């Protein structure tokens, strides 16, 4: 079982981590390294799709759903 170690990240922060991981290399190279398609990686980086399990694992993250009371 995984354990939360740090504070929760926003979607934007996850994308920034992914961009840092990419560095100056082509997105295709990072996609190959993670085991996903280049178009899928591009969609994640543009905020069009959510990062899936392979991406989260590559970044050392896990997804957790949170519900907040709004009223």
PDB file with one MODEL, atoms N, CA, C and O in Angstrom:
MODEL        1
ATOM      1  N   UNK A   1       0.844  -1.171   0.000  1.00  0.00           N
ATOM      2  CA  UNK A   1       0.000   0.000   0.000  1.00  0.00           C
ATOM      3  C   UNK A   1       0.895   1.242   0.000  1.00  0.00           C
ATOM      4  O   UNK A   1       1.895   1.299   0.716  1.00  0.00           O
ATOM      5  N   UNK A   2       0.520   2.240  -0.817  1.00  0.00           N
ATOM      6  CA  UNK A   2       1.273   3.488  -0.893  1.00  0.00           C
ATOM      7  C   UNK A   2       0.867   4.414   0.245  1.00  0.00           C
ATOM      8  O   UNK A   2      -0.224   4.295   0.804  1.00  0.00           O
ATOM      9  N   UNK A   3       1.750   5.321   0.573  1.00  0.00           N
ATOM     10  CA  UNK A   3       1.504   6.268   1.654  1.00  0.00           C
ATOM     11  C   UNK A   3       1.815   7.662   1.164  1.00  0.00           C
ATOM     12  O   UNK A   3       2.844   7.878   0.524  1.00  0.00           O
ATOM     13  N   UNK A   4       0.955   8.601   1.451  1.00  0.00           N
ATOM     14  CA  UNK A   4       1.211   9.987   1.065  1.00  0.00           C
ATOM     15  C   UNK A   4       2.381  10.517   1.876  1.00  0.00           C
ATOM     16  O   UNK A   4       2.375  10.416   3.103  1.00  0.00           O
ATOM     17  N   UNK A   5       3.372  11.072   1.221  1.00  0.00           N
ATOM     18  CA  UNK A   5       4.557  11.571   1.895  1.00  0.00           C
ATOM     19  C   UNK A   5       4.542  13.086   1.968  1.00  0.00           C
ATOM     20  O   UNK A   5       4.871  13.661   3.005  1.00  0.00           O
ATOM     21  N   UNK A   6       4.166  13.737   0.883  1.00  0.00           N
ATOM     22  CA  UNK A   6       4.189  15.194   0.832  1.00  0.00           C
ATOM     23  C   UNK A   6       2.800  15.775   0.760  1.00  0.00           C
ATOM     24  O   UNK A   6       1.797  15.084   0.939  1.00  0.00           O
ATOM     25  N   UNK A   7       2.771  17.064   0.494  1.00  0.00           N
ATOM     26  CA  UNK A   7       1.483  17.741   0.386  1.00  0.00           C
ATOM     27  C   UNK A   7       0.859  17.466  -0.978  1.00  0.00           C
ATOM     28  O   UNK A   7       1.570  17.143  -1.930  1.00  0.00           O
ATOM     29  N   UNK A   8      -0.461  17.591  -1.079  1.00  0.00           N
ATOM     30  CA  UNK A   8      -1.138  17.373  -2.364  1.00  0.00           C
ATOM     31  C   UNK A   8      -0.676  18.400  -3.405  1.00  0.00           C
ATOM     32  O   UNK A   8      -0.346  19.537  -3.068  1.00  0.00           O
ATOM     33  N   UNK A   9      -0.659  17.987  -4.653  1.00  0.00           N
ATOM     34  CA  UNK A   9      -0.271  18.858  -5.755  1.00  0.00           C
ATOM     35  C   UNK A   9      -1.489  19.187  -6.603  1.00  0.00           C
ATOM     36  O   UNK A   9      -2.428  18.397  -6.691  1.00  0.00           O
ATOM     37  N   UNK A  10      -1.465  20.352  -7.222  1.00  0.00           N
ATOM     38  CA  UNK A  10      -2.512  20.706  -8.180  1.00  0.00           C
ATOM     39  C   UNK A  10      -2.190  20.046  -9.516  1.00  0.00           C
ATOM     40  O   UNK A  10      -1.082  19.555  -9.731  1.00  0.00           O
ATOM     41  N   UNK A  11      -3.159  20.041 -10.393  1.00  0.00           N
ATOM     42  CA  UNK A  11      -2.953  19.492 -11.733  1.00  0.00           C
ATOM     43  C   UNK A  11      -1.816  20.246 -12.434  1.00  0.00           C
ATOM     44  O   UNK A  11      -0.982  19.636 -13.103  1.00  0.00           O
ATOM     45  N   UNK A  12      -1.787  21.554 -12.279  1.00  0.00           N
ATOM     46  CA  UNK A  12      -0.730  22.371 -12.892  1.00  0.00           C
ATOM     47  C   UNK A  12       0.648  21.995 -12.370  1.00  0.00           C
ATOM     48  O   UNK A  12       1.615  21.975 -13.131  1.00  0.00           O
ATOM     49  N   UNK A  13       0.745  21.698 -11.085  1.00  0.00           N
ATOM     50  CA  UNK A  13       2.028  21.318 -10.508  1.00  0.00           C
ATOM     51  C   UNK A  13       2.502  19.965 -11.034  1.00  0.00           C
ATOM     52  O   UNK A  13       3.699  19.749 -11.227  1.00  0.00           O
ATOM     53  N   UNK A  14       1.559  19.063 -11.263  1.00  0.00           N
ATOM     54  CA  UNK A  14       1.919  17.757 -11.830  1.00  0.00           C
ATOM     55  C   UNK A  14       2.458  17.959 -13.249  1.00  0.00           C
ATOM     56  O   UNK A  14       3.451  17.338 -13.629  1.00  0.00           O
ATOM     57  N   UNK A  15       1.814  18.816 -14.023  1.00  0.00           N
ATOM     58  CA  UNK A  15       2.291  19.104 -15.381  1.00  0.00           C
ATOM     59  C   UNK A  15       3.679  19.719 -15.328  1.00  0.00           C
ATOM     60  O   UNK A  15       4.532  19.371 -16.144  1.00  0.00           O
ATOM     61  N   UNK A  16       3.926  20.617 -14.394  1.00  0.00           N
ATOM     62  CA  UNK A  16       5.258  21.222 -14.252  1.00  0.00           C
ATOM     63  C   UNK A  16       6.312  20.171 -13.913  1.00  0.00           C
ATOM     64  O   UNK A  16       7.427  20.229 -14.430  1.00  0.00           O
ATOM     65  N   UNK A  17       5.973  19.214 -13.052  1.00  0.00           N
ATOM     66  CA  UNK A  17       6.905  18.128 -12.746  1.00  0.00           C
ATOM     67  C   UNK A  17       7.231  17.325 -13.997  1.00  0.00           C
ATOM     68  O   UNK A  17       8.377  16.936 -14.224  1.00  0.00           O
ATOM     69  N   UNK A  18       6.217  17.087 -14.793  1.00  0.00           N
ATOM     70  CA  UNK A  18       6.402  16.334 -16.032  1.00  0.00           C
ATOM     71  C   UNK A  18       7.294  17.103 -17.002  1.00  0.00           C
ATOM     72  O   UNK A  18       8.150  16.516 -17.664  1.00  0.00           O
ATOM     73  N   UNK A  19       7.092  18.411 -17.085  1.00  0.00           N
ATOM     74  CA  UNK A  19       7.932  19.242 -17.956  1.00  0.00           C
ATOM     75  C   UNK A  19       9.378  19.265 -17.469  1.00  0.00           C
ATOM     76  O   UNK A  19      10.306  19.250 -18.278  1.00  0.00           O
ATOM     77  N   UNK A  20       9.575  19.300 -16.155  1.00  0.00           N
ATOM     78  CA  UNK A  20      10.938  19.234 -15.603  1.00  0.00           C
ATOM     79  C   UNK A  20      11.592  17.909 -15.972  1.00  0.00           C
ATOM     80  O   UNK A  20      12.766  17.865 -16.339  1.00  0.00           O
ATOM     81  N   UNK A  21      10.818  16.829 -15.872  1.00  0.00           N
ATOM     82  CA  UNK A  21      11.331  15.489 -16.212  1.00  0.00           C
ATOM     83  C   UNK A  21      11.741  15.437 -17.680  1.00  0.00           C
ATOM     84  O   UNK A  21      12.725  14.788 -18.035  1.00  0.00           O
ATOM     85  N   UNK A  22      10.986  16.118 -18.524  1.00  0.00           N
ATOM     86  CA  UNK A  22      11.286  16.149 -19.957  1.00  0.00           C
ATOM     87  C   UNK A  22      12.563  16.934 -20.224  1.00  0.00           C
ATOM     88  O   UNK A  22      13.387  16.520 -21.040  1.00  0.00           O
ATOM     89  N   UNK A  23      12.731  18.058 -19.545  1.00  0.00           N
ATOM     90  CA  UNK A  23      13.911  18.892 -19.768  1.00  0.00           C
ATOM     91  C   UNK A  23      13.931  19.428 -21.187  1.00  0.00           C
ATOM     92  O   UNK A  23      12.902  19.856 -21.710  1.00  0.00           O
ATOM     93  N   UNK A  24      15.096  19.407 -21.808  1.00  0.00           N
ATOM     94  CA  UNK A  24      15.253  19.919 -23.175  1.00  0.00           C
ATOM     95  C   UNK A  24      15.102  18.849 -24.242  1.00  0.00           C
ATOM     96  O   UNK A  24      15.251  19.129 -25.431  1.00  0.00           O
ATOM     97  N   UNK A  25      14.815  17.659 -23.833  1.00  0.00           N
ATOM     98  CA  UNK A  25      14.720  16.580 -24.827  1.00  0.00           C
ATOM     99  C   UNK A  25      13.338  16.538 -25.471  1.00  0.00           C
ATOM    100  O   UNK A  25      12.379  17.092 -24.932  1.00  0.00           O
ATOM    101  N   UNK A  26      13.238  15.886 -26.615  1.00  0.00           N
ATOM    102  CA  UNK A  26      11.946  15.798 -27.307  1.00  0.00           C
ATOM    103  C   UNK A  26      10.903  15.043 -26.471  1.00  0.00           C
ATOM    104  O   UNK A  26      11.234  14.114 -25.735  1.00  0.00           O
ATOM    105  N   UNK A  27       9.656  15.456 -26.599  1.00  0.00           N
ATOM    106  CA  UNK A  27       8.562  14.801 -25.872  1.00  0.00           C
ATOM    107  C   UNK A  27       8.487  13.319 -26.236  1.00  0.00           C
ATOM    108  O   UNK A  27       8.162  12.483 -25.393  1.00  0.00           O
ATOM    109  N   UNK A  28       8.784  13.005 -27.474  1.00  0.00           N
ATOM    110  CA  UNK A  28       8.735  11.610 -27.928  1.00  0.00           C
ATOM    111  C   UNK A  28       9.675  10.732 -27.102  1.00  0.00           C
ATOM    112  O   UNK A  28       9.349   9.588 -26.786  1.00  0.00           O
ATOM    113  N   UNK A  29      10.839  11.276 -26.758  1.00  0.00           N
ATOM    114  CA  UNK A  29      11.811  10.517 -25.965  1.00  0.00           C
ATOM    115  C   UNK A  29      11.275  10.247 -24.555  1.00  0.00           C
ATOM    116  O   UNK A  29      11.399   9.136 -24.040  1.00  0.00           O
ATOM    117  N   UNK A  30      10.686  11.264 -23.942  1.00  0.00           N
ATOM    118  CA  UNK A  30      10.104  11.080 -22.611  1.00  0.00           C
ATOM    119  C   UNK A  30       8.940  10.088 -22.674  1.00  0.00           C
ATOM    120  O   UNK A  30       8.811   9.222 -21.809  1.00  0.00           O
ATOM    121  N   UNK A  31       8.109  10.215 -23.683  1.00  0.00           N
ATOM    122  CA  UNK A  31       6.964   9.313 -23.833  1.00  0.00           C
ATOM    123  C   UNK A  31       7.451   7.865 -23.928  1.00  0.00           C
ATOM    124  O   UNK A  31       6.885   6.978 -23.289  1.00  0.00           O
ATOM    125  N   UNK A  32       8.477   7.627 -24.708  1.00  0.00           N
ATOM    126  CA  UNK A  32       9.041   6.282 -24.865  1.00  0.00           C
ATOM    127  C   UNK A  32       9.567   5.780 -23.514  1.00  0.00           C
ATOM    128  O   UNK A  32       9.353   4.625 -23.145  1.00  0.00           O
ATOM    129  N   UNK A  33      10.249   6.652 -22.794  1.00  0.00           N
ATOM    130  CA  UNK A  33      10.809   6.289 -21.486  1.00  0.00           C
ATOM    131  C   UNK A  33       9.713   5.877 -20.502  1.00  0.00           C
ATOM    132  O   UNK A  33       9.871   4.913 -19.752  1.00  0.00           O
ATOM    133  N   UNK A  34       8.611   6.610 -20.512  1.00  0.00           N
ATOM    134  CA  UNK A  34       7.506   6.333 -19.589  1.00  0.00           C
ATOM    135  C   UNK A  34       6.663   5.157 -20.067  1.00  0.00           C
ATOM    136  O   UNK A  34       6.042   4.468 -19.258  1.00  0.00           O
ATOM    137  N   UNK A  35       6.639   4.923 -21.381  1.00  0.00           N
ATOM    138  CA  UNK A  35       5.839   3.831 -21.925  1.00  0.00           C
ATOM    139  C   UNK A  35       4.464   4.275 -22.384  1.00  0.00           C
ATOM    140  O   UNK A  35       3.503   3.507 -22.330  1.00  0.00           O
ATOM    141  N   UNK A  36       4.372   5.539 -22.844  1.00  0.00           N
ATOM    142  CA  UNK A  36       3.106   6.062 -23.359  1.00  0.00           C
ATOM    143  C   UNK A  36       3.349   6.629 -24.756  1.00  0.00           C
ATOM    144  O   UNK A  36       4.494   6.760 -25.189  1.00  0.00           O
ATOM    145  N   UNK A  37       2.278   6.959 -25.450  1.00  0.00           N
ATOM    146  CA  UNK A  37       2.423   7.531 -26.789  1.00  0.00           C
ATOM    147  C   UNK A  37       2.759   9.019 -26.704  1.00  0.00           C
ATOM    148  O   UNK A  37       2.395   9.699 -25.745  1.00  0.00           O
ATOM    149  N   UNK A  38       3.449   9.502 -27.709  1.00  0.00           N
ATOM    150  CA  UNK A  38       3.797  10.928 -27.771  1.00  0.00           C
ATOM    151  C   UNK A  38       2.549  11.812 -27.835  1.00  0.00           C
ATOM    152  O   UNK A  38       2.517  12.850 -27.174  1.00  0.00           O
ATOM    153  N   UNK A  39       1.506  11.439 -28.615  1.00  0.00           N
ATOM    154  CA  UNK A  39       0.295  12.273 -28.624  1.00  0.00           C
ATOM    155  C   UNK A  39      -0.394  12.345 -27.252  1.00  0.00           C
ATOM    156  O   UNK A  39      -0.920  13.389 -26.867  1.00  0.00           O
ATOM    157  N   UNK A  40      -0.383  11.226 -26.525  1.00  0.00           N
ATOM    158  CA  UNK A  40      -0.976  11.219 -25.183  1.00  0.00           C
ATOM    159  C   UNK A  40      -0.186  12.147 -24.264  1.00  0.00           C
ATOM    160  O   UNK A  40      -0.781  12.919 -23.512  1.00  0.00           O
ATOM    161  N   UNK A  41       1.137  12.082 -24.312  1.00  0.00           N
ATOM    162  CA  UNK A  41       1.972  12.977 -23.503  1.00  0.00           C
ATOM    163  C   UNK A  41       1.695  14.429 -23.868  1.00  0.00           C
ATOM    164  O   UNK A  41       1.585  15.278 -22.984  1.00  0.00           O
ATOM    165  N   UNK A  42       1.582  14.719 -25.146  1.00  0.00           N
ATOM    166  CA  UNK A  42       1.304  16.077 -25.604  1.00  0.00           C
ATOM    167  C   UNK A  42      -0.025  16.578 -25.037  1.00  0.00           C
ATOM    168  O   UNK A  42      -0.125  17.722 -24.593  1.00  0.00           O
ATOM    169  N   UNK A  43      -1.041  15.716 -25.053  1.00  0.00           N
ATOM    170  CA  UNK A  43      -2.354  16.090 -24.506  1.00  0.00           C
ATOM    171  C   UNK A  43      -2.266  16.375 -23.005  1.00  0.00           C
ATOM    172  O   UNK A  43      -2.911  17.302 -22.513  1.00  0.00           O
ATOM    173  N   UNK A  44      -1.482  15.594 -22.284  1.00  0.00           N
ATOM    174  CA  UNK A  44      -1.312  15.818 -20.844  1.00  0.00           C
ATOM    175  C   UNK A  44      -0.638  17.169 -20.621  1.00  0.00           C
ATOM    176  O   UNK A  44      -1.084  17.962 -19.792  1.00  0.00           O
ATOM    177  N   UNK A  45       0.437  17.426 -21.362  1.00  0.00           N
ATOM    178  CA  UNK A  45       1.180  18.670 -21.194  1.00  0.00           C
ATOM    179  C   UNK A  45       0.352  19.902 -21.546  1.00  0.00           C
ATOM    180  O   UNK A  45       0.591  20.983 -21.009  1.00  0.00           O
ATOM    181  N   UNK A  46      -0.624  19.746 -22.449  1.00  0.00           N
ATOM    182  CA  UNK A  46      -1.510  20.848 -22.829  1.00  0.00           C
ATOM    183  C   UNK A  46      -2.726  20.957 -21.908  1.00  0.00           C
ATOM    184  O   UNK A  46      -3.541  21.869 -22.055  1.00  0.00           O
ATOM    185  N   UNK A  47      -2.848  20.014 -20.948  1.00  0.00           N
ATOM    186  CA  UNK A  47      -3.975  20.040 -20.022  1.00  0.00           C
ATOM    187  C   UNK A  47      -5.252  19.470 -20.594  1.00  0.00           C
ATOM    188  O   UNK A  47      -6.325  19.669 -20.024  1.00  0.00           O
ATOM    189  N   UNK A  48      -5.161  18.759 -21.718  1.00  0.00           N
ATOM    190  CA  UNK A  48      -6.348  18.195 -22.355  1.00  0.00           C
ATOM    191  C   UNK A  48      -6.739  16.840 -21.773  1.00  0.00           C
ATOM    192  O   UNK A  48      -7.896  16.430 -21.872  1.00  0.00           O
ATOM    193  N   UNK A  49      -5.772  16.140 -21.165  1.00  0.00           N
ATOM    194  CA  UNK A  49      -6.032  14.819 -20.582  1.00  0.00           C
ATOM    195  C   UNK A  49      -5.346  14.721 -19.230  1.00  0.00           C
ATOM    196  O   UNK A  49      -4.365  15.414 -18.962  1.00  0.00           O
ATOM    197  N   UNK A  50      -5.870  13.863 -18.398  1.00  0.00           N
ATOM    198  CA  UNK A  50      -5.296  13.617 -17.079  1.00  0.00           C
ATOM    199  C   UNK A  50      -4.130  12.625 -17.211  1.00  0.00           C
ATOM    200  O   UNK A  50      -4.170  11.729 -18.054  1.00  0.00           O
ATOM    201  N   UNK A  51      -3.101  12.784 -16.385  1.00  0.00           N
ATOM    202  CA  UNK A  51      -2.021  11.803 -16.408  1.00  0.00           C
ATOM    203  C   UNK A  51      -2.507  10.478 -15.829  1.00  0.00           C
ATOM    204  O   UNK A  51      -3.133  10.444 -14.770  1.00  0.00           O
ATOM    205  N   UNK A  52      -2.216   9.403 -16.526  1.00  0.00           N
ATOM    206  CA  UNK A  52      -2.628   8.075 -16.094  1.00  0.00           C
ATOM    207  C   UNK A  52      -1.590   7.415 -15.203  1.00  0.00           C
ATOM    208  O   UNK A  52      -0.603   8.039 -14.813  1.00  0.00           O
ATOM    209  N   UNK A  53      -1.824   6.146 -14.886  1.00  0.00           N
ATOM    210  CA  UNK A  53      -0.954   5.423 -13.958  1.00  0.00           C
ATOM    211  C   UNK A  53       0.528   5.398 -14.349  1.00  0.00           C
ATOM    212  O   UNK A  53       1.390   5.553 -13.484  1.00  0.00           O
ATOM    213  N   UNK A  54       0.836   5.208 -15.626  1.00  0.00           N
ATOM    214  CA  UNK A  54       2.242   5.146 -16.044  1.00  0.00           C
ATOM    215  C   UNK A  54       2.950   6.473 -15.804  1.00  0.00           C
ATOM    216  O   UNK A  54       4.101   6.500 -15.369  1.00  0.00           O
ATOM    217  N   UNK A  55       2.263   7.564 -16.085  1.00  0.00           N
ATOM    218  CA  UNK A  55       2.848   8.899 -15.889  1.00  0.00           C
ATOM    219  C   UNK A  55       3.025   9.175 -14.408  1.00  0.00           C
ATOM    220  O   UNK A  55       4.082   9.638 -13.981  1.00  0.00           O
ATOM    221  N   UNK A  56       2.003   8.894 -13.630  1.00  0.00           N
ATOM    222  CA  UNK A  56       2.076   9.131 -12.192  1.00  0.00           C
ATOM    223  C   UNK A  56       3.179   8.300 -11.558  1.00  0.00           C
ATOM    224  O   UNK A  56       3.914   8.790 -10.701  1.00  0.00           O
ATOM    225  N   UNK A  57       3.299   7.055 -11.972  1.00  0.00           N
ATOM    226  CA  UNK A  57       4.353   6.187 -11.439  1.00  0.00           C
ATOM    227  C   UNK A  57       5.735   6.727 -11.795  1.00  0.00           C
ATOM    228  O   UNK A  57       6.641   6.706 -10.962  1.00  0.00           O
ATOM    229  N   UNK A  58       5.902   7.210 -13.024  1.00  0.00           N
ATOM    230  CA  UNK A  58       7.183   7.762 -13.452  1.00  0.00           C
ATOM    231  C   UNK A  58       7.569   8.995 -12.635  1.00  0.00           C
ATOM    232  O   UNK A  58       8.754   9.283 -12.462  1.00  0.00           O
ATOM    233  N   UNK A  59       6.575   9.714 -12.139  1.00  0.00           N
ATOM    234  CA  UNK A  59       6.827  10.909 -11.338  1.00  0.00           C
ATOM    235  C   UNK A  59       6.841  10.618  -9.835  1.00  0.00           C
ATOM    236  O   UNK A  59       7.073  11.515  -9.025  1.00  0.00           O
ATOM    237  N   UNK A  60       6.590   9.361  -9.469  1.00  0.00           N
ATOM    238  CA  UNK A  60       6.556   9.001  -8.054  1.00  0.00           C
ATOM    239  C   UNK A  60       5.331   9.538  -7.347  1.00  0.00           C
ATOM    240  O   UNK A  60       5.387   9.893  -6.170  1.00  0.00           O
ATOM    241  N   UNK A  61       4.215   9.596  -8.074  1.00  0.00           N
ATOM    242  CA  UNK A  61       2.972  10.142  -7.530  1.00  0.00           C
ATOM    243  C   UNK A  61       1.877   9.092  -7.521  1.00  0.00           C
ATOM    244  O   UNK A  61       1.975   8.071  -8.201  1.00  0.00           O
ATOM    245  N   UNK A  62       0.844   9.349  -6.751  1.00  0.00           N
ATOM    246  CA  UNK A  62      -0.371   8.545  -6.803  1.00  0.00           C
ATOM    247  C   UNK A  62      -1.557   9.493  -6.821  1.00  0.00           C
ATOM    248  O   UNK A  62      -1.501  10.589  -6.262  1.00  0.00           O
ATOM    249  N   UNK A  63      -2.626   9.062  -7.466  1.00  0.00           N
ATOM    250  CA  UNK A  63      -3.833   9.880  -7.536  1.00  0.00           C
ATOM    251  C   UNK A  63      -4.691   9.597  -6.308  1.00  0.00           C
ATOM    252  O   UNK A  63      -4.844   8.450  -5.890  1.00  0.00           O
ATOM    253  N   UNK A  64      -5.240  10.652  -5.746  1.00  0.00           N
ATOM    254  CA  UNK A  64      -6.144  10.534  -4.607  1.00  0.00           C
ATOM    255  C   UNK A  64      -7.300  11.497  -4.854  1.00  0.00           C
ATOM    256  O   UNK A  64      -7.085  12.668  -5.169  1.00  0.00           O
ATOM    257  N   UNK A  65      -8.523  11.001  -4.711  1.00  0.00           N
ATOM    258  CA  UNK A  65      -9.705  11.818  -4.924  1.00  0.00           C
ATOM    259  C   UNK A  65     -10.106  12.434  -3.593  1.00  0.00           C
ATOM    260  O   UNK A  65     -10.124  11.755  -2.567  1.00  0.00           O
ATOM    261  N   UNK A  66     -10.430  13.726  -3.614  1.00  0.00           N
ATOM    262  CA  UNK A  66     -10.835  14.427  -2.398  1.00  0.00           C
ATOM    263  C   UNK A  66     -12.161  15.103  -2.647  1.00  0.00           C
ATOM    264  O   UNK A  66     -12.361  15.738  -3.683  1.00  0.00           O
ATOM    265  N   UNK A  67     -13.076  14.967  -1.687  1.00  0.00           N
ATOM    266  CA  UNK A  67     -14.360  15.633  -1.747  1.00  0.00           C
ATOM    267  C   UNK A  67     -14.386  16.715  -0.681  1.00  0.00           C
ATOM    268  O   UNK A  67     -14.009  16.469   0.464  1.00  0.00           O
ATOM    269  N   UNK A  68     -14.827  17.908  -1.049  1.00  0.00           N
ATOM    270  CA  UNK A  68     -14.869  19.027  -0.125  1.00  0.00           C
ATOM    271  C   UNK A  68     -16.291  19.489   0.084  1.00  0.00           C
ATOM    272  O   UNK A  68     -17.085  19.500  -0.856  1.00  0.00           O
ATOM    273  N   UNK A  69     -16.625  19.869   1.298  1.00  0.00           N
ATOM    274  CA  UNK A  69     -17.932  20.442   1.597  1.00  0.00           C
ATOM    275  C   UNK A  69     -17.906  21.891   1.116  1.00  0.00           C
ATOM    276  O   UNK A  69     -17.005  22.651   1.470  1.00  0.00           O
ATOM    277  N   UNK A  70     -18.896  22.271   0.308  1.00  0.00           N
ATOM    278  CA  UNK A  70     -18.919  23.622  -0.252  1.00  0.00           C
ATOM    279  C   UNK A  70     -19.952  24.527   0.399  1.00  0.00           C
ATOM    280  O   UNK A  70     -19.958  25.729   0.132  1.00  0.00           O
ATOM    281  N   UNK A  71     -20.811  23.999   1.230  1.00  0.00           N
ATOM    282  CA  UNK A  71     -21.793  24.847   1.917  1.00  0.00           C
ATOM    283  C   UNK A  71     -22.099  24.329   3.283  1.00  0.00           C
ATOM    284  O   UNK A  71     -22.905  24.921   4.001  1.00  0.00           O
TER     285      UNK A  71
ENDMDL
END
